[in-house]
């Protein structure tokens, strides 16, 4: 079981990426990790460690945050991300992790690792907090891998996310909701109306119908299926609004006289704890589903702890062979649709 | 200048609707208002008033919140909303206001009042707070009148919202942003890419390019143009997230011991003031642009003050004849496009 890690992606690369990998390699001797990146920059963080299950693949190029994704993937043949993705494609590793340029990682997943059979367009799954129950997350797919989606893509996302929830999160019968502009089945765009039909007919998922954006943080569904454009807008709106309200709260406290300031000081600790729950960085990486191997996107601000968690999460997915389960479920769904006809 | 008011729409109808109208009629003798609804229910709130500029049109049917919009509009011919819309269509009134069923109001605007020349699909404009500057709102259009949009619809929204910002809000050169999943012009869905081109070529607006959902509450643009499906999702996500964070804040305070509770009590007043700023009810009604007359949607929870404000806002729009300005600007845009060819 080998995981390919882009050591050069993310705000804190390569240091935090390497230190997270080192800890995972130490704690889990059965795990095999490969760090891709500029060896002279990586080696200092491995100094003194002699880990048989952690190797380095030296590559000179780096894809920057601002690089145009598809172009970067095509031109920078020796980039850490490209080399890592190619090794996954060739079977030298079984999963790909990066905290770098999201678009480039998605492009690497689609164009280098390649699509899984039965999947038209891989979709990005993000994990978000539920305010109702802070220990429970809900899943949003597609959170932005695609700008234009079709109904059958949403259908495929629902199946893949259900497998993930069942096998990795231990959540059987995960409630699947379709993000729509109204609760009734007749509501929505042409796309969501068509997707609603497909989801309602799918035996392998627990479809609860349409859900509205207003209710997402209340945990109205375990899995929320959306087209990538809307999913991305909703994800960014949640981040932006939560951040804005907290900023406003701070400035309100600071500008409301001495007693408010004192009150603010008294609330510092509980507020900090609350923020940690809301912070979706803590919930682990986003995952691109539908490629021939799991492709994991860690947040750009990922630190060693985030990377460590993502590696454990990936190890778990590989141990349970969820790619295989997804492929089987997608094939079963296609088969059932054919028999309908 | 006459405004047709659906007295039966909204959670607090007819009482609060009538009382808001009475106050506006008292304060502005030049304003002429018509209340549509069940006269026996309306009359008690007008008792003792003898206002020459406030009349009642008795109609027996009412469209309920749960009614299927288009069907209700077609079947309930004597509903307050339908009668009011018909009178606007026939020129007996110049604007339509309701706090009732949103879908029904949109349908009444489109199917009864009718489209303005040069507009393919009317769009709903919501006014939202900017956290950066609480006294300044930004406009979102289309906030959900349509589930499927085309690029030229977004183009028309940008023109109409610019006229509104200029003439009603006194904001010349309002910054128009296109809601998209990335800042670069090349980003986005087929729809947003096409809309970007149209907006960039339009001389009558101040187009600042793409804006991302994450930055909306920071006031990144004065006018945010979106397709109705995404606009609706973003609007509801903002509402849902702001509400969830405040709920979480409350429960955090209540569950964090005595000092946190005391701190919470000390913060009650500033927090309440803050919430009033964020509460988009305070920002006035949403407006459906692109009909032959302004159609104003007040929030379902509208009280007399909200209705009063909406009436003043509508009076202002009528005094400035923004429908005429919009029609001229749309015609000029079409002309310019023809000359291009």
Interface residues (C-beta under 8 A of the other chain):
Chain A: X131 X134 X144 X147 X148 X179 X181 X187 X188 X189 X190 X192 X212 X213 X214 X215 X216 X217 X218 X228 X229 X230 X232 X233 X234 X235 X236 X237 X238 X239 X240 X241 X242 X244 X245 X246 X247 X248 X249 X252 X253 X255 X256 X259 X260 X262 X263 X264 X266 X267 X269 X270 X271 X273 X274 X277 X278
Chain B: X131 X134 X144 X147 X148 X179 X181 X187 X188 X189 X190 X192 X212 X213 X214 X215 X216 X217 X218 X228 X229 X230 X232 X233 X234 X235 X236 X237 X238 X239 X240 X241 X242 X244 X245 X246 X247 X248 X249 X252 X253 X255 X256 X259 X260 X262 X263 X264 X266 X267 X269 X270 X271 X273 X274 X277 X278
